[in-house]
Amino acid sequence: MHKKIIVVLISISSFYISSAQLSNVSFKSSDTALQNAFNWAKETALHYKGKPGDAVGKWYESALPPRDAFCMRDVSHQCIGAEILGLSPENKNMFTLFVKNISESKDWCSYWEINKHNKPAPDDYRNDKEFWYNLNANFDLMNACWRLYLWTGDTTYINNKLFSNFFGKSANEYISKWMLSENLLLMRKAHPNAPVPFNIEDPFHRCRGLPSYSEGVQNLKMGVDLIAAIYRGLLTYSDILKLKGNIAGADKYANKAKPYQEHIDKYWWNDEVSLYNTYYSNDKKFGRDEGETFLLWFDVLKDSTRKRKTIQHINSMNLNVENLSYLPLIMYRNNYHDKAYDYILHLSNPSTERREYPEVSFGVMEGIVQGLMGIEADARYNRISTIYRGKVGISCEVDSVPVLGIYINVNHVNDTNTVFYNKGKKAITWSAKFVGIFSIIHVNGKEIEAKHEKDEQGNMISYADIIVKPQGKAEAIAK
């Protein structure tokens, strides 16, 4: 989210009426600090729900609040937190508007921000030749659509013609028009599609196609975060095509994605500091600034040692709240549970500067439900998995979580005992997972031989797949 102006975020209560009652999702924990963090995140995030009668339709704030707008990057991050909070219609409307507004006249960009008046936000857009746009956005949005499908089961996000058009144009014409082929990443023009005449002092000229989410680097040719975004976007497109039965297409885009990951490891690792460089300048020099967060967000790092050093470096940095808002989920998923917990408490702390920025409360919500509670969904298999990543001796329960067209309750009694309630009208497969090697999982008192897998960090996970009937309950105890 670019910051062309410095603003003071006033109390969110001045923007919208209280709307906490709009979501039934709730959280209980024996850890009072966690309980307070969830309550704050829910109330704060729901304050950003748009007002009835707004011209744009259903929406929620996901940009600098004074703009009354939603931004492609922020929405791509906030969307699962929004689903948890019951903002599914808002997601559907906002994502549809973004994919609908991709156009050849904008060189296959969409609008970076759309406001409540159903217009491209004037802070970012003058006309189709003069506007602000970060090139990561198309690929970030593609991946968000895939995650929304997995969480909701709504095939609109992968099958609708507007979405399919956006995916196809982004994976082909967009890459070509903006000189983003793997072999051109370090040789491309700084401003491939600049307005004529070009005015370097005009941000709508200079930033029409920024090759990074890092906006403070001058003379930028390429950001490592954009390469990571392309990699993830192409893999996402491959997954979508595979689901549709287009195996040849799926293989094609998986093969197109691979060189981007290899490019990062080949050219961007800095042996002197044992970290990745984050940008490449027009004077052919690598440098370091923001950007490492997105190497993890797009899950591009395959070398475990380099990944560990990247995470340790991120955890040592003084990052802005936008970057910090990604970290609860990222750290839980990468087994830095204590750090994830600390980020949740920091982001929800009243003394934290700019904690009212919309991404923060949505990020905390996502971090607690998907991260701490380990709730993941996969619509392809009608499956919901859980794994507790909290502190030993602390119980946590989340109720009325909307996922895969039903509501669920997950109660982690402790790290080896989880109770799952299916409050919906269809059966669901519950994959009850536990950290460690267990031979038996007791399901409703019956012994089941545990299955085993390794997580991405090589840790052993024991699990059982359980069919939970409509309005049914199952308890899994690992022994």
N, C-alpha and C positions, 0 to 999 in steps of 0.2 A: 504494500500500500504506500504510494508515494506521499511524501510530506513536503509539499511545496510551501506550506504555511505552517506556522507553529500555533497550535490551538490549546486552550485550556478546556479540559473536559469537565463540564458542569455536571451536577447530579443528574443521573439518568432519570430520576423521577420526573424531571421537567419535560421529558420527551414524550413519554407515553403513560397512560394510566396503568395502575397495577394490574398485571395479568397472570400472576402466579397461579390463580385458580384454574387456568386453562389446561394445565397438565396434571395428570394424576400420579406421575412417577414420583416415588418417594424413596428415601434411603434412611436406614437405621444402622448405627454402629455403636459399639461400646467405646469407641474412640471419639470423644467429644469434639476434638479439633476437626476430624474428618466430617463428622456430622454437620458442623457449622460451615465447613467449606462447601459441602453439597447444597445446603440450604441457601447460602449466598449465591452460588452459581446458578441455581434454578431461578431464584427470584430475579437476579440481574439479567440473565439471558432472556427471560420472558418479557422483561420490560422493553426489549428491542423488537418485539412483534409489531408489525405495521398496524395502522388504524383501518377500520372498516371504511370503505369508500375511497381509499387511495386509488388513484388512476391506474397504477401499475398492477393492481390486484393484490393477492396475498404475498407478503414479503416480510423479511426481518432485517434489521440493521446489520450490515457487515461491511462497514467502511468507517471513515472518520465521521462520528455521529452528527456533526453539524450539516453534513451533506444530505442526510435523509436518503441514503443510497446503499447499494450492495455491489461489491467488487468481486471479480472473478476469482482472485486468489483467496480472499477471505471466505467466500461462500464455499469454495472447494475444501477449505479446512473445517468450517463450522457445520457442514451438512449433517454429519452423523450425530453430533451433539443436538442438532435441531430435531432430527428424527426421534431421539430419545425424549425430547421435550414435547413431542406431539405436533411439531411444525412440518409435517409431511406435505400438506397442500402448499405451504410456502416454498419448500424445496422444489416441488414439481413446477410451480409457476416460474420461479427465478431461473432454474436451469433451462427451462424451455425458452425463455426470453434470450438467454445467452446463446444457445445453439441456433436459434432462429435468426439472430442478427449477424451471423458470419456472412461475409460478402466479398466478392471479387474486388469491388471498388475500394475496400479497406485492405486489400491484399490478403484476404482470408483471415483477417482478425474479426473479432466480434466487438462489442463495446466493453471497455475495461470496467466501467461502472454504469449502472442504470439507477435512476432515482425514482422516488415515489410518484413522480408525475409521468412515469413511463417514457422518460427521455434519457438519452445518454447524458451523464452528469456533466454539466458545463465546466467543472473543474478539470475534466480530462478530455473533453471533446469540443472541437470547433466545427469540423466538417470531416468528410471521409478521407481527406488528404492531410489533415492537421489534427492530430490527437495523440494522447499518451497511451502506451500499451507495452506491457511486459510480455515478452514472447513465451515465457513459461506457461502462460495462462491456458492456452488451448490444451496442452498436455495434462496440466493439473486438473482441469475440468473433466477431461476424458476419464482420468483415473477416479475422480470423485463420482462420476456416473456409474462406473463399475462397482465401486464400494456401496453406492446407494442401492443398486440392484441386489447385491449380495445380502444387504441388511434388510431390505423391504420385500424382495421378490417381485417388485414392480418392473415388468419388462419394458415399460415405456422408455426407461433409461438406456436400453440397449437396442430396442427394435423400432421405435418410432422413427419415421422418415426424417424428421428434422435432426434428430440425434445421429442417425446413421450418416446423414450428409455431413454433419459437423465432424464426425470421426474420420470419414474418408478424405475430406478436404484437408483436415489438420495433418493427417499421416502422409499426405502426398503433395498437393499444390502448396500448402503452407510451408512445408519444409523446403520445397524448391524455391518458392518466391523469396524467402528470407535467408537463402543460402545456408541452410542448416544440415546439409548432408555431412556425414561423418568426416569425409575427406576435406571439407571446406571450413571446418570449425575454427581453425587457427589462421585461415587465410581470407575469410570473408570480408566484404566491405563493412565499414563501421555503420553505415546508414544505407542499406541496400535499396530501400524504397522511399528515399527522402523526397519531400515536396520540392518542386522547382518553381521559383528559385529557393534555395536552401538557406535558412537563417539559423546558424548554430546557437544564437542567443535565445531562440524561441523554443521552449520546452516541448511544444507540440510538433516541432520539427526534429529536434535533437532526440526526443524520447519516443518517437513513433517507431516502436519496435526495439525496446531495450532488451539486450540479450542476457538478462539476469533479473532476479528479484532484488538484488543489491543496487540501490539507487544512488549511493553516495560516491561511487567510483567514477572518476573522470577518465575520459579517453578509453572507454571500455569496448573491447572487441568481442569478448566471450566470457560468460560466467560458468563455472563448473555446475552450478545449480540448474542452469538451462539444459546442459547435456544430460544431467540426471533426470530431468523432467521429460526430455525426449525419449530416453530409454524406457521410463515407466509408461509413458503414453503409448509407445509402440507395442510394448508387452501387453498393455491393457487392450489395445485393438486386436491383438492376436487372441487374447482370451475371449473377447466378444465374438470374433469370427469362429473360433472353435466351438463355442456354445451353439452357434447357428448351424453348425455342421460343415462350415467351409474350412476344411482341414488344410487345403493348399494355401489359402489366404492366411490362415493362422500361422503356418510354418514360414510363410514369406515375411510377415511382420515380426515374428520372433527372431528370425535371422537378421532382419534389418536393425533390431534393437541391440543385439549383442555387440556390434562394433562400438557403440557409444559407451557401454560399460568398460570395454577393453581400452578405449581411448582415454578414459579417466585414469585408469591404473597405469597406463603407459606414459602419459604426458603430464599429469597433474600432481603426482606424488612428489613432495619435496623432501629429499633425503636429509638435507641439512637440519631440518627441524622435525622430521618424522611426522609430517602432517600434509594434508592436501592443500595445494594452492587453490584459491577460489576465483581468481579472475586472470584474464589475459588481455593486455592492453594493445592499443594500436601501434605502440612503439616496440612491439614484440617482446614484452616482458611479462613474466608471471608475477602475481602478487597475492597478498592475503588480506581479506576483509571479512564481510559476512558471507554466508552461503553454505557453511558446513551443515547447518540444521537440515537442509534439503537433501543432502546426501543420505541422511537417515530417513527422512520423510518419504523419499522415493525409493528407499531400500536398494541402493545401487552398489553398496560396498560388499564385496565378496571375500576379501582377504580379512580374516578374523583379527589379525594383529593390527592392521591398519584401522579397522573399524573400532577396535577397543581404544586405540590412541585418539581417534577422532572424538569418540564419546567422552573420554577423559578430558580432552581439551575443551569441548563444549561446556562441560560441567565446571570448568575453571574460569569461564568467561563471564563478563558482566553484560548480558544480552538485554535488548529491549523486550518489552512485554509481548510484542508480536512473535518473536522467536521463542520466548519462554513458553508461550501458550501451546506450542507443539510438544513440549518436552515431557509432560506427565505421561502421555500415551507412549511416546518414543522410548522413554526410560523403562517403563513397565515392560514393554515388549522385548526390550534388550536385557532384562534381568538386572537392571539397576533400580531395584524396588525402593530402596531408602531414598535415593535421589528423586525418584518420581514423587514419592510422598512429600519430600521437602518442597518440591516445586508446587504441588497442590496447595500446601499451606502458605507458601510465599505469595502465590498469585491471588489467593483469597484474603490475604492480610490487608486490613484497612490502610496500613501505612505504605503499601506498595504503590509506587507512582504509576498512574495511568491504568490502574486495574479495571476501570470501567470501559476500556477499549473492548468492543464486542467479542473479539476472538478469545479474550481471556476467560470469560465465564463459560463459553461454549467449550473451550479447551479443557477446563476443569471438569465439566460434565462428562466429556468424552474420556478424560483420564480416569475418572472414578468408575464409570460403567464398563468401558471397554478395557481399560488398563488394570485397575485394582481388582475389579470383579471378574475380569477376563471373559466378558461376554462377547462372543463373535458369532456371526451368522453367515451361512452359505446357502443361498436360495437354490443353487444347483442341486443340492441334496436334501433340501428341506431340513436342514440341520442347524442346531444352535449348540455351541460349545461354551463351557465355562472352565475357568481355572483361577484359583485364589492366589493373588500376588501380594497380599497384605502381611502385616506383622503377625507373628505367632502369638496366640493368646487373645487376638482381637477378632470379634465377630462382626460381620457386615451383611446387611440384607438390603436388596433393592427390589422394589415392588412396582408393578404396572408399567413395565418397560415394553413399549410397542416395537415388535420385531417380527418379520415374516408374516404379517397380517394377523398376529395374535398379541396378547399381553402375557408377560411371564413374570414370575417372582423367583428370585434366586437368593437363597440364604446360605452363606458360607458360615456354618456354625463354628468351624475352625479350618485349619489347612488340610484336614483329611476327611471332612464331613460337609457335604453340600446337599441342600434340599432344593428341588426344582418343582415349580408349580406351572402347569400349562393352563392358563385361564381363557384359552380360546376355544374355537369350535372345530378345530382340526387336530389330528395327531401330529406330533413333531418328534424328530430324532434328537435326543439330548446326548451330546458327547461330554460326559463328566470326566474332567481331567484333573490330575493331581501331580504336583512336582515330586519326583523321586521314583524309586523302583518299588512297586508293590505287586505281590503275586495275586492277591484277591481283592475284588471290590464287591462289597455287600450292597445289593440293590434291593431296597424294601425287604431286607432280612435274608435274601437269597444270595448265595455265593456265586460270583461270576469271575471267571479267570480274566485277569487284567490283560489288556493289550498294551504294547509299549511303542513309543516313538521318541525321537530326539527333536528338541526345538532347534532354532537356528544357531543357538550358541553351544549346541552339543549336549545340553542337559537332558536327562532322561525324564520322560513324562509317562505316567501310567493312566490308562483311561478305559472307559466302558461306554459303548453306544447303547442307548436305552430308548425304546419307543414309549413316549408319554402320551397317553390318550387325552382327548378333549376334557377339560376340567379335571385333569389328573394330576397326581403328585408322585414324585419319586425321590427317594433319599439314597445317596451314594456315600459309602464309607470305605475309604481305602485302608487295607490292612496288610 
